[in-house]
C-alpha cells in the first residue's frame, strides 16, 4: 500500500531504521518525543512490509478517546471512513470490517483477544503506544503478548513506543531489542510560574491563569485539571459571576474520558476561524492527542489517580502532585505547532521536588482484574512472565482471595467456569460476578443498571454538599426517563443507560424485565461480599463491615438507621471510613446469600458486666455477629481456662491477695533468693505458671465472687513439695519471739534483707541478732522507741549494745523518763511497759 500524501512528519526520518530492525528482530523499542507523529504514521508505514504477510496490525492506546482519535486521523490519511482499512475497538464501540488492516484498541481489548485466541491468528504486529503511562492493562497485555511470542508465535512482531520511558529498561525486557530513536518537531516554550496562593482551590487558580493567558498570549489555551468536577467549576468561574465574562470569540470546552464522543471531538478540532478556544482537560490530554491551535498550556500541577490499599482492600481516587515527566509532557503541548507558553501553578523552586515519574499502576492498583487475566491465561506463577515491575505479592494474594470469594477461582487458584464467563464481560471481576449471579436469579436487568452505575461516573454531581449515598436513588434516576435537576449529571445518566443496554444485550436479558431499585442492597452484596455492614447501636450512622473495618454514613443520609448495608464506595480511611455509596440490606438476604459462609461457634467468654463466665452460641459473617444465644453449659475445664485468661488480661477480675497471702509470697521470694530450688514467685514467673498453681483451683468456679474467695496463699503452698512445706516455717518464720515473749512479725518485703521492727526495751538481755534461713541470714532490726518511732537500724545487736546504745539511752531517757533505760542492757529484764510506780500515797491517806 502506498504511503498517503501527507505533510512530512518528524518520525519519517526514523522509519527506515524501524523497518530494518523489524526485518531482523521480533521486537523493537521506538523512542520519539511528543509531536513526532509516531501514533498515526508508524502503523500505516508498516502495512506493506513483507514479514507482515497481509496480517493485521493491532495498536494499543491507554484511553478510549485516544484510540478513537488515532483511528479517525489514520482513516483520514488514507482517504477512507473509519471501519475500512483503519478501525477501532473500545468498550461499547467497535468500527471494524473484513477490510480492516489496522485496529486501534484499548488495552483491555487486547487482553481479551489473547484469551480468546492465544495465538493471535491473523495478527502480525502489536504496537504498544504511549507505554510510558504504565497502565495495569498495558503491563499485563505486554506480558501475555511476550508469552504468546515465545511459546506460540515467534513470527509475531512487537513495538513498544514511548515518548519519555527509559528505552534501555524496555529493551532489556524484550531480550535486548534494538532501540530506534526518532526526532520530534517542537517549538520553544516559555515557562512562567504563577504559584497558587495558600488555600486557593486549583480551579480558581486555573481560571485566573486562563484570563491572564488570553490577555497576554496568542492562540488557544489547554488547561490541565485533576477531574471532571474541577473542570465544571472552572468553566463556571470563567462564565462570569463575580468576574468579567470572557471575550465573545473564546469558547470554553471540557475534555475528559466520560464525555460523549461528539463533545470530545469538539475539544480536539481546530477552533473556527476568528475564534479561540479554552480546553479544560484532565491528564487524558497529556499524550496521544494533538489538539490543534494550542499555543498556551496552563498546568494546575495535580492529577487524580487510583490508589489501592491492601490493608483495607479498597481503591480510592487521590489527588496528587504531577511528576516531572508529566509536567514536561504537558508543557510540550504548547510547542506542537508554534512557539508557545506554559504557565505552571507552582513556584519555580518546587519543580525539582516533584517525583521524576509517576508510580506504575501495577504497584498501586487493585489487582483483581490482573489476577483474573492471569488465571484465564493459565498463569499460576506471575514470575513466569516478563514484567518491568512484578505485581506485588501481598496485593496479588488479596486479589486472589477476593476471586475465590466470587467463585472465579478454585482452591488451587485455577479459573472456574464461572470465572471464565466473568472474564468475557470486560467488567471488574466484582461487577462481572454480580451481573451474572443477578441474571441467574432473575434480576439481570437491575444488576446491569447497578454495574453500569458503578462503572461510569456518578450520576449525582460530586461537588454537591448534600450528595446522597443511597444507590437506590441512582437506580431510580436511570429508570425514570424524566429525572432531572441541578444535582443530576445528565451526561452521566446518558452514559449509564447506554452501558446498561449493552450489558443487557450481551447477557441476553429480556428488554421488558423490570428494574427494581429496592433490590440494590442484595445485588450489590454479590459484588461486595466483604463490605456487608451491620449497624453499631440503635438508629445510628456508624457501621461495622464484614472485614472488620468501621464506616460511617454522611450526616443526613436516608440510610441512617438501616440494620444492614452493602457498601459499594468508601474512602478506606482507618479506623473509620466515610461511606459514599451503599444500599440497605435485610438480615434474611444476608443469611440467604452467604449461608455457606456463616460460621456458628459455641463460645465461652468472661463477661465483666455479669461478673461470670457466659456460654453463648454466636453466628458470624466475618466480623459481623448475626445472632447470639445461650449455649449448652461448657465443661468445667473450659470455664476454668476462660477465667484464667480473664485473670491474665486483668479484665475486671483479680485474685484477693490478703496480708497473709502476700507475706507467704514474700517469704517464698526470700527463700528463692537464698536457694533457687525454691519456687520463683515473681510476677513474671507466677503469670507464666498459672496453669500449674492456679488453674486446678479454678475448676468448678464460674463467678467473680467465687474467684475472689480463693486464698492465693493456700494455692502457693500446694506448689511446694513435702520437704519444703515442712521446712518453710523453720527457714522463713512468720514471727520471731523476743525476750518479752512477744511474737513479732517478720517483714520479707525485701527478699535480701528481712526486717524485724521491735521496741528496743523488748530486746534487753538478748546478746545477738536473731537469724533465719537456717542461721544464714541475720534479720535487720528496726529498733523502735516506746512510741514505735525508729531510733536505730542494725544487723549487729551485740555491737549496738556496746556502743550506740549509750547515745540512744541518753536521748530516750529524756524523752521517755517513765521507762527503764538500764546502764547494762544485757543484764536487764526485757519489758513491754513503763517502770512501776512505788511508794505513792493513796488518796484517803492510808
C-alpha positions in Angstrom: 0.0 0.0 0.0 1.5 3.4 -1.0 2.0 5.9 1.7 -0.6 8.6 1.5 0.3 12.1 0.6 0.7 14.0 3.8 3.0 16.6 5.2 6.3 15.1 6.2 6.3 14.2 9.9 9.5 14.1 12.0 9.0 10.3 12.6 9.6 9.8 8.8 13.4 10.0 9.5 13.2 7.0 11.9 11.1 4.8 9.7 14.0 3.2 7.6 15.7 2.2 10.8 12.4 0.9 12.2 11.8 -1.2 9.1 15.3 -2.6 9.2 15.1 -3.5 12.9 11.7 -5.3 12.4 13.0 -7.2 9.4 15.6 -9.0 11.6 14.1 -8.8 15.1 10.8 -9.7 16.6 10.6 -6.7 19.0 11.7 -3.1 18.7 11.6 -0.1 21.1 10.7 3.2 19.4 11.5 6.3 21.4 10.3 9.5 19.9 9.2 12.8 21.6 5.6 14.1 21.6 4.6 15.5 18.2 6.8 13.2 16.2 3.7 11.6 14.5 4.5 8.0 15.7 0.9 7.2 16.7 -0.6 7.8 13.3 2.3 7.3 10.9 4.0 4.1 12.1 1.1 1.6 11.6 0.4 2.9 8.1 4.0 2.9 7.2 4.4 -0.8 8.1 1.3 -2.2 6.3 3.4 -3.2 3.2 6.2 -5.0 5.0 7.0 -8.5 3.7 7.1 -10.0 7.2 3.6 -8.8 7.9 2.3 -11.1 5.2 -1.0 -9.3 4.8 -1.9 -9.8 8.5 -3.4 -7.1 10.7 -1.7 -4.6 13.0 -3.1 -4.1 16.5 -2.2 -0.8 18.1 -3.0 -0.3 21.8 -3.9 3.1 23.3 -4.3 3.6 27.0 -7.6 5.6 26.6 -10.7 5.3 24.5 -10.6 8.9 23.5 -7.0 8.5 22.1 -8.0 5.2 20.4 -10.9 6.8 18.5 -8.9 9.9 17.6 -6.0 8.0 16.3 -8.2 5.7 14.2 -10.1 8.7 12.7 -6.9 10.5 11.9 -5.3 7.5 10.2 -8.6 6.9 8.2 -8.4 10.5 7.0 -4.8 10.0 6.0 -5.8 7.1 3.7 -8.9 8.8 2.5 -11.4 6.4 4.0 -14.0 6.3 6.7 -13.3 4.6 10.0 -14.0 0.9 9.7 -12.2 0.5 6.3 -8.5 0.0 6.3 -8.4 1.5 9.8 -10.8 0.8 12.6 -11.0 0.7 16.3 -12.4 -1.4 19.2 -13.2 0.2 22.5 -15.7 -0.7 25.2 -19.1 -0.1 23.8 -18.0 1.0 20.4 -16.5 -1.1 17.5 -15.8 0.1 14.0 -14.0 -2.7 12.1 -14.8 -4.7 9.0 -13.3 -7.6 6.9 -11.1 -5.0 5.2 -9.6 -3.6 8.3 -5.8 -3.9 8.5 -5.1 -1.6 11.4 -7.2 -1.9 14.6 -6.7 0.7 17.3 -7.9 -0.8 20.6 -7.8 0.0 24.2 -5.5 -2.2 26.3 -8.2 -4.4 27.9 -9.4 -5.4 24.4 -6.0 -6.9 23.6 -6.1 -9.0 26.8 -9.5 -10.4 25.9 -8.3 -11.1 22.3 -5.3 -13.1 23.8 -7.7 -15.1 26.0 -10.0 -15.9 23.1 -7.1 -16.8 20.8 -3.7 -17.0 22.4 -2.0 -17.4 19.0 -3.4 -14.1 17.8 -4.1 -15.7 14.5 -4.2 -13.1 11.6 -2.2 -10.5 13.6 1.3 -9.8 12.5 2.2 -6.8 14.7 1.2 -5.5 18.1 2.1 -1.9 18.8 2.0 -0.6 22.4 1.6 3.1 22.1 2.3 5.6 25.0 3.8 2.7 27.0 5.4 5.2 29.4 1.9 5.7 31.0 2.5 2.2 32.5 -1.2 1.3 32.9 -2.1 -2.0 34.5 -3.7 -3.3 31.3 -0.7 -2.2 29.3 1.7 -4.2 31.6 -0.4 -7.4 31.5 -1.0 -7.0 27.8 2.7 -6.8 27.1 3.5 -9.7 29.4 0.9 -12.0 27.8 2.0 -10.9 24.2 5.6 -11.8 25.1 4.4 -15.2 26.3 2.5 -15.8 23.0 5.5 -14.7 21.0 7.8 -17.0 23.0 5.6 -20.1 23.1 3.3 -19.9 20.0 4.2 -17.1 17.6 7.9 -16.4 17.1 6.9 -14.5 13.9 4.8 -12.1 15.9 6.3 -8.6 15.9 6.1 -6.2 18.9 6.8 -2.5 19.0 6.8 -0.6 22.3 6.5 3.1 21.6 7.1 5.8 24.2 7.9 9.5 24.5 9.5 9.5 27.9 10.1 6.0 29.2 13.6 4.7 29.6 14.1 2.7 26.4 17.0 0.8 27.9 14.9 -0.9 30.5 12.2 -1.8 28.0 14.9 -3.1 25.6 16.3 -5.4 28.3 12.8 -6.7 29.0 12.4 -7.6 25.2 15.7 -9.6 25.1 17.9 -6.6 24.2 15.6 -5.4 21.5 17.0 -2.6 19.3 16.0 0.9 20.3 15.1 3.2 17.4 15.1 6.9 18.3 13.1 9.4 16.4 13.2 13.2 16.5 10.3 15.4 17.2 9.0 18.7 15.9 8.8 21.1 18.7 9.0 24.8 19.1 10.4 26.7 22.1 8.1 27.0 25.1 8.5 29.8 27.6 7.7 28.6 31.1 6.1 31.0 33.6 5.3 30.2 37.2 2.2 31.5 38.9 2.2 29.9 42.3 -1.1 29.2 43.8 -1.9 31.1 47.0 -2.1 29.1 50.2 -5.6 27.7 50.5 -6.6 28.6 46.9 -8.5 25.9 45.1 -7.0 24.6 41.9 -10.0 25.6 39.8 -9.8 29.2 41.0 -6.1 29.4 40.2 -6.6 27.8 36.7 -9.5 30.2 35.9 -7.3 33.2 36.9 -4.4 31.9 34.8 -6.7 31.4 31.8 -7.7 35.1 32.0 -4.0 36.1 32.1 -3.1 33.9 29.2 -6.0 35.1 27.0 -4.9 38.7 27.6 -1.2 38.2 27.2 -0.7 35.4 24.7 -1.9 34.3 21.3 -3.8 31.1 20.2 -5.9 28.7 22.1 -5.4 27.5 25.7 -5.1 24.0 27.1 -5.6 23.9 30.9 -5.0 20.7 33.0 -7.2 19.9 36.0 -7.5 16.8 38.1 -11.1 15.7 37.3 -14.5 16.4 35.8 -15.8 18.2 38.9 -12.9 20.7 38.9 -13.4 21.2 35.1 -17.1 22.1 35.7 -16.3 24.5 38.5 -13.5 26.2 36.4 -16.0 26.6 33.5 -18.5 28.2 35.8 -15.8 30.6 37.1 -14.9 31.5 33.5 -18.6 32.0 32.6 -18.8 35.2 34.7 -20.4 35.6 38.0 -18.3 38.0 40.1 -15.6 38.1 37.3 -15.9 39.7 33.9 -17.2 37.5 31.1 -14.6 36.1 28.6 -14.3 37.8 25.2 -17.1 36.7 22.8 -14.6 34.9 20.4 -13.5 32.5 23.2 -15.2 29.1 23.6 -14.7 27.0 26.8 -14.7 23.3 26.0 -14.3 20.4 28.5 -12.2 17.3 27.7 -12.3 14.1 29.8 -12.9 10.4 29.3 -16.6 10.2 30.2 -17.7 12.9 27.8 -19.8 11.9 24.7 -17.7 11.4 21.6 -19.1 14.5 20.0 -18.1 16.7 22.9 -14.6 15.2 22.8 -14.3 15.7 19.1 -15.4 19.4 19.6 -12.5 19.9 22.0 -9.9 18.3 19.7 -11.0 20.0 16.4 -9.3 23.3 15.4 -11.1 26.4 16.5 -13.3 28.0 13.9 -11.9 31.0 12.0 -11.8 34.1 14.2 -12.3 32.0 17.4 -10.0 30.9 20.2 -10.8 28.0 22.5 -10.0 27.1 26.1 -9.8 23.4 26.5 -10.2 22.3 30.2 -8.8 18.8 30.3 -7.7 16.0 32.6 -4.5 14.1 32.2 -6.1 12.5 29.2 -4.7 15.3 27.1 -1.1 14.8 28.1 -0.2 12.3 25.3 -1.5 10.7 22.1 -3.9 13.6 21.3 -2.9 16.6 19.2 -5.3 19.4 19.9 -4.9 21.8 17.0 -4.2 25.5 17.7 -2.9 25.2 21.3 -0.3 27.8 21.9 -0.7 28.1 25.7 -0.7 25.4 28.4 -1.8 26.0 32.0 -0.7 23.2 34.3 -2.6 23.0 37.6 0.1 20.7 38.9 -2.2 17.9 40.2 -3.7 14.7 38.8 -6.2 12.3 40.2 -5.0 8.7 40.4 -6.4 5.5 41.9 -4.7 4.1 45.0 -5.3 0.6 46.2 -4.8 -0.1 49.9 -4.2 -3.9 50.6 -4.9 -3.3 54.2 -8.4 -2.2 53.6 -9.0 -3.9 50.2 -10.3 -0.7 48.8 -9.3 1.7 46.0 -9.9 5.4 46.2 -9.0 8.3 44.0 -6.3 10.6 45.4 -5.3 14.0 44.1 -1.5 14.0 43.9 1.2 16.2 42.6 2.2 15.5 39.0 5.6 14.0 38.2 8.3 16.0 36.4 7.8 13.7 33.4 4.1 14.6 33.3 4.8 18.2 33.8 7.2 18.1 30.8 4.6 16.3 28.7 2.0 18.9 29.5 4.4 21.7 28.8 5.4 20.3 25.4 1.7 20.6 24.3 2.3 24.3 23.9 5.0 23.9 21.3 3.5 21.4 18.9 2.7 23.8 16.0 4.4 27.1 17.0 6.3 28.8 19.8 4.2 28.7 23.0 3.9 29.5 26.7 3.4 27.2 29.7 2.0 28.6 33.0 2.9 26.3 35.9 0.8 27.0 39.0 3.6 26.3 41.5 6.8 28.1 42.5 9.8 27.6 40.3 11.9 26.2 43.2 9.2 23.5 43.8 9.8 21.9 40.4 12.9 20.0 41.5 10.9 18.5 44.4 8.4 16.7 42.1 8.8 12.9 41.6 10.7 12.1 38.4 8.0 9.7 37.2 4.6 8.6 38.3 4.3 5.3 40.1 3.4 2.4 37.7 -0.3 1.5 38.2 0.7 -2.2 38.8 2.3 -1.2 42.1 -0.7 0.8 43.4 -3.8 -0.7 41.8 -6.4 -3.2 42.7 -5.0 -6.4 41.1 -8.3 -8.4 41.0 -8.6 -7.8 37.2 -4.9 -8.8 36.6 -5.4 -11.9 38.8 -8.4 -13.0 36.7 -6.4 -12.3 33.5 -3.5 -14.4 34.7 -5.9 -17.3 35.8 -7.6 -17.2 32.4 -4.2 -17.4 30.7 -3.3 -20.4 32.9 -0.5 -18.5 34.6 -0.2 -19.7 38.2 3.1 -18.0 38.9 3.4 -14.4 37.8 7.2 -14.8 37.9 6.9 -17.0 34.8 6.0 -13.9 32.8 8.2 -10.9 31.9 7.4 -7.6 33.7 9.0 -4.2 34.1 7.6 -4.3 37.6 6.3 -7.6 39.0 2.9 -7.5 40.7 3.3 -7.1 44.5 2.8 -10.4 46.2 0.5 -9.0 49.0 -1.8 -7.2 46.7 -2.0 -10.2 44.3 -2.7 -12.6 47.2 -5.5 -10.4 48.4 -6.9 -10.2 44.8 -6.9 -14.0 44.5 -8.7 -14.3 47.9 -11.4 -12.0 46.6 -11.7 -14.0 43.4 -12.2 -17.2 45.4 -15.0 -15.4 47.3 -16.5 -14.6 44.0 -16.3 -18.2 42.8 -14.0 -17.2 40.0 -11.0 -19.3 41.3 -11.0 -22.6 42.9 -8.9 -23.6 46.0 -5.9 -24.1 43.7 -6.3 -20.7 42.1 -7.4 -22.2 38.8 -10.1 -20.3 37.0 -13.6 -21.8 37.3 -16.3 -22.0 34.6 -18.0 -19.0 36.3 -14.6 -17.2 36.3 -14.4 -17.8 32.5 -17.8 -16.3 32.0 -16.8 -13.3 34.2 -13.7 -12.7 32.1 -15.7 -12.3 28.9 -17.7 -9.3 30.1 -15.0 -6.7 30.2 -16.1 -5.6 33.7 -14.2 -5.5 37.0 -14.5 -9.0 38.5 -16.8 -7.8 41.3 -19.3 -6.4 38.8 -19.0 -9.3 36.4 -19.8 -11.8 39.2 -22.7 -9.6 40.3 -24.4 -9.3 36.9 -24.0 -13.0 36.2 -25.4 -14.1 39.5 -28.2 -11.5 39.4 -29.2 -12.8 35.9 -29.3 -16.4 37.2 -31.6 -15.2 40.0 -33.9 -13.4 37.5 -32.7 -9.9 38.3 -30.3 -9.3 35.5 -31.8 -6.0 34.4 -31.3 -4.4 37.9 -27.8 -5.9 38.0 -26.9 -4.4 34.7 -28.1 -0.9 35.8 -26.1 -1.2 39.0 -23.0 -2.4 37.2 -23.2 0.5 34.7 -23.7 2.9 37.6 -20.6 1.7 39.3 -18.5 1.6 36.1 -19.4 5.1 34.9 -19.1 8.5 36.6 -21.6 9.1 39.4 -25.0 10.4 38.1 -25.1 12.8 41.2 -22.6 15.6 41.0 -19.7 15.0 43.4 -19.4 18.7 44.2 -22.8 18.8 45.8 -22.6 19.1 49.5 -25.8 17.2 50.0 -24.8 14.2 47.9 -26.9 11.2 48.9 -25.1 7.8 49.5 -28.1 5.6 48.6 -27.6 3.6 45.4 -31.4 3.1 45.1 -31.9 6.8 44.3 -29.4 6.5 41.4 -31.1 3.4 40.1 -34.4 5.4 40.1 -32.8 8.2 38.1 -31.8 5.8 35.4 -35.2 4.1 35.2 -37.1 7.4 35.4 -36.8 9.0 32.0 -38.0 12.4 33.3 -35.4 12.6 36.0 -33.6 16.0 36.0 -32.4 18.7 38.4 -29.3 20.7 39.3 -27.8 17.7 41.2 -28.2 15.3 38.3 -25.3 14.9 35.8 -27.3 14.3 32.7 -24.3 13.2 30.6 -23.5 10.6 33.2 -27.1 9.4 33.2 -26.9 9.0 29.4 -23.7 7.0 29.6 -25.1 4.7 32.3 -28.2 4.0 30.3 -26.1 3.2 27.2 -23.8 1.0 29.2 -26.6 -0.9 30.9 -28.3 -1.5 27.5 -25.0 -3.0 26.2 -24.8 -5.3 29.2 -28.4 -6.4 28.8 -27.8 -7.2 25.2 -24.5 -9.0 25.9 -26.2 -11.1 28.6 -29.4 -11.7 26.5 -31.6 -10.2 29.2 -35.2 -9.6 28.3 -35.7 -5.9 27.5 -39.0 -6.0 29.3 -37.5 -7.3 32.6 -38.3 -4.8 35.4 -35.6 -2.9 37.2 -36.3 -2.7 40.9 -34.3 -0.2 43.0 -35.3 -2.0 46.2 -33.1 -5.0 45.1 -30.0 -2.8 45.1 -28.7 -3.9 48.5 -28.6 -7.7 48.0 -27.4 -7.3 44.4 -24.6 -5.1 45.5 -23.7 -7.7 48.1 -22.9 -10.1 45.3 -20.2 -7.7 44.1 -19.0 -6.6 47.6 -19.3 -9.6 49.9 -16.5 -8.2 52.0 -18.4 -4.9 52.5 -21.6 -6.1 54.0 -22.0 -3.9 57.1 -24.0 -4.1 60.3 -25.2 -1.0 62.2 -23.5 -0.2 65.5 -26.0 0.8 68.1 -29.7 1.7 67.7 -30.6 4.1 64.9 -27.0 5.3 64.4 -24.9 6.2 61.3 -21.9 4.0 62.3 -21.4 0.5 60.9 -19.1 -2.5 61.2 -18.0 -4.0 57.9 -17.6 -7.8 57.5 -13.9 -7.3 57.0 -13.6 -5.7 60.4 -13.3 -2.0 59.4 -15.5 0.7 60.7 -17.5 3.1 58.5 -20.0 5.9 58.9 -22.7 7.5 56.7 -22.6 11.2 56.0 -24.9 13.3 58.2 -28.5 13.4 57.0 -28.3 10.3 54.8 -31.6 8.5 54.3 -29.7 5.2 55.1 -29.1 6.1 58.7 -30.9 3.6 60.9 -30.7 0.7 58.4 -29.7 -2.5 60.2 -27.5 -3.7 57.4 -25.9 -2.1 54.4 -23.9 -3.2 51.4 -21.1 -0.6 50.9 -20.0 0.0 47.3 -17.8 3.0 47.7 -15.8 4.1 50.7 -12.7 6.2 51.3 -10.8 3.4 53.0 -9.6 5.5 55.9 -8.9 3.9 59.3 -10.1 3.4 61.9 -13.4 4.7 60.4 -14.2 5.4 56.8 -16.8 7.6 55.2 -19.4 5.8 53.1 -20.1 7.3 49.7 -22.3 4.7 48.1 -24.4 2.0 49.7 -27.8 0.3 49.8 -29.8 -1.2 52.6 -29.8 -5.0 53.1 -32.2 -7.3 55.0 -30.8 -9.8 57.5 -32.7 -12.5 55.6 -30.8 -11.5 52.4 -27.5 -11.8 54.3 -28.4 -15.3 55.5 -29.7 -16.4 52.1 -26.7 -15.1 50.1 -23.9 -16.2 52.5 -25.4 -19.2 54.1 -22.3 -21.3 53.4 -20.0 -18.6 54.8 -21.8 -18.0 58.1 -19.9 -19.7 61.0 -21.6 -20.9 64.2 -19.3 -21.1 67.2 -20.0 -22.1 70.8 -18.0 -19.6 72.7 -17.2 -19.4 76.4 -16.4 -15.9 77.4 -15.8 -13.9 80.5 -18.5 -11.2 80.9 -17.1 -8.4 83.1 -20.6 -6.8 83.4 -22.2 -10.0 84.6 -19.2 -11.0 86.7 -19.3 -14.5 85.4 -18.3 -16.8 82.6 -21.1 -17.0 79.9 -21.5 -19.7 77.3 -23.1 -18.4 74.1 -23.7 -19.7 70.5 -22.6 -17.0 68.1 -23.4 -16.9 64.4 -20.9 -14.7 62.5 -20.3 -13.4 59.0 -16.7 -12.3 59.3 -16.6 -9.6 62.0 -20.4 -9.3 62.0 -22.4 -11.1 64.7 -25.7 -12.0 63.2 -27.2 -13.9 66.1 -26.2 -14.7 69.7 -28.0 -17.1 72.0 -27.2 -19.1 75.2 -25.4 -22.3 74.6 -25.1 -25.5 76.5 -23.1 -25.3 79.7 -19.5 -25.6 78.9 -17.2 -28.1 80.6 -15.5 -27.1 83.9 -12.0 -27.1 82.4 -13.1 -24.8 79.5 -14.7 -22.4 82.0 -11.6 -22.5 84.2 -9.3 -21.7 81.3 -11.7 -18.8 80.4 -11.3 -17.5 84.0 -7.6 -17.9 83.8 -7.5 -15.8 80.5 -9.6 -13.1 82.1 -7.2 -13.0 85.2 -4.2 -12.8 82.9 -5.8 -9.8 81.0 -6.9 -8.1 84.2 -10.4 -8.0 82.6 -12.1 -6.7 85.8 -11.1 -10.0 87.5 -8.3 -10.4 90.1 -7.3 -12.6 93.0 -7.7 -11.3 96.5 -4.2 -11.2 98.0 -4.7 -10.7 101.8 -1.9 -9.9 104.2 -1.1 -13.5 105.0 -1.0 -14.4 101.3 1.2 -11.5 100.4 3.6 -12.4 103.3 3.8 -16.0 102.2 4.7 -14.9 98.7 7.4 -12.6 100.2 8.7 -15.5 102.4 9.0 -17.7 99.3 10.8 -15.0 97.4 13.3 -14.8 100.3 13.9 -18.5 100.2 14.2 -18.5 96.4 16.8 -15.8 96.6 18.6 -17.9 99.2 18.2 -21.2 97.4 17.0 -21.3 93.7 15.5 -24.7 94.3 12.6 -23.0 96.0 9.8 -21.8 93.5 10.2 -18.4 91.8 7.1 -16.3 92.8 7.9 -13.1 90.9 5.1 -11.5 88.8 6.5 -12.9 85.5 7.0 -16.4 86.9 3.6 -16.6 88.5 1.9 -15.4 85.3 3.9 -17.9 83.3 2.9 -20.8 85.5 -0.7 -20.1 86.2 -1.7 -23.4 84.7 0.3 -25.2 87.4 -0.5 -23.2 90.6 -3.9 -21.6 89.9 -5.8 -23.5 87.2 -6.6 -26.6 89.3 -8.3 -24.3 91.9 -10.5 -22.7 89.2 -12.2 -25.9 88.3 -15.8 -25.7 89.2 -15.9 -22.0 89.6 -17.7 -19.5 87.3 -18.3 -16.2 89.1 -16.2 -13.3 90.2 -17.2 -13.8 93.9 -16.1 -17.4 93.8 -12.6 -16.4 92.4 -12.3 -13.6 94.9 -13.0 -16.1 97.7 -9.9 -18.2 96.8 -6.9 -18.0 99.1 -3.8 -17.4 96.9 -1.5 -18.3 99.8 -3.0 -21.7 100.1 -2.6 -22.2 96.4 1.1 -21.3 96.6 1.7 -23.8 99.4 0.4 -26.5 97.1 3.3 -25.8 94.8 5.8 -26.8 97.5 6.9 -30.4 97.9 6.5 -32.0 101.3 10.1 -31.3 102.4 9.7 -27.6 101.5 6.4 -27.4 103.3 8.0 -28.8 106.5 11.0 -26.5 106.3 9.0 -23.3 105.4 8.2 -22.1 108.9 11.7 -23.1 110.2 13.6 -21.3 107.5 11.3 -18.3 106.9 9.2 -18.0 110.1 6.3 -15.6 110.0 7.2 -14.3 113.5 10.1 -14.2 115.9 9.8 -14.5 119.7 11.7 -11.8 121.5 12.8 -11.8 125.2 9.5 -10.4 126.4 7.7 -13.3 124.9 6.1 -11.2 122.2 5.7 -12.7 118.7 6.9 -10.1 116.2 6.0 -10.4 112.5 9.0 -10.6 110.1 8.7 -8.3 107.1 10.0 -10.0 104.0 9.2 -7.2 101.5 12.9 -7.1 100.5 13.9 -10.7 100.0 17.5 -10.0 100.7 17.1 -8.1 104.0 14.2 -9.4 106.1 13.2 -6.8 108.8 12.1 -7.2 112.4 10.6 -4.0 113.7 10.6 -4.2 117.6 10.7 -1.8 120.5 14.2 -1.6 122.0 13.1 -2.4 125.5 11.8 -5.8 124.4 15.3 -6.9 123.4 17.0 -6.2 126.8 19.0 -9.3 127.7 19.3 -10.5 124.1 23.0 -10.6 123.2 23.0 -11.3 119.4 20.9 -10.6 116.3 18.3 -13.2 115.5 19.0 -15.2 112.4 16.7 -17.0 109.9 17.2 -19.1 106.7 18.8 -21.9 108.7 21.0 -19.4 110.6 22.4 -17.9 107.3 20.7 -14.6 107.3 20.6 -12.1 110.2 17.3 -10.1 110.3 17.6 -6.3 110.0 16.5 -4.9 113.3 14.5 -1.7 113.2 14.8 -0.7 116.9 11.8 1.4 118.0 11.1 3.9 120.8 8.2 3.2 123.2 6.1 5.3 120.8 7.2 2.9 118.0 9.3 5.5 116.3 12.6 4.2 114.7 15.7 5.1 116.7 18.3 2.7 115.1 18.7 0.1 112.3 21.2 -2.6 112.7 22.1 -6.2 111.9 24.7 -6.3 114.7 22.8 -6.2 118.0 25.9 -7.0 120.1 27.8 -4.1 118.6 24.9 -1.8 119.2 24.8 -2.7 122.9 28.5 -2.0 123.2 28.5 1.4 121.5 25.5 3.2 120.0 23.1 2.1 122.8 24.5 4.7 125.2 23.9 7.6 122.9 20.4 6.3 122.2 19.8 5.7 126.0 20.7 9.3 126.8 18.2 10.6 124.3 15.4 8.2 125.2 15.8 8.9 129.0 15.0 12.5 128.4 12.0 11.8 126.1 10.6 8.8 128.0 11.5 9.2 131.7 8.9 6.8 132.8 10.6 3.9 131.1 13.6 1.9 132.3 16.8 2.6 130.5 19.4 0.4 132.2 23.1 1.0 132.0 23.7 -2.7 131.2 21.0 -3.8 128.7 22.4 -7.3 128.6 21.6 -8.0 132.3 18.4 -6.0 132.4 15.0 -7.6 132.1 13.1 -7.1 128.8 9.9 -5.2 129.2 6.9 -4.0 127.3 5.7 -1.5 129.9 7.0 1.7 131.7 8.6 1.2 135.1 6.2 0.7 138.0 5.4 3.5 140.5 6.5 2.8 144.1 5.5 4.5 147.4 2.7 6.5 146.0 0.3 7.5 148.9 -3.3 6.7 148.4 -5.9 9.5 148.2 -7.5 8.6 151.6 -4.2 8.9 153.3 -3.8 5.3 154.1 
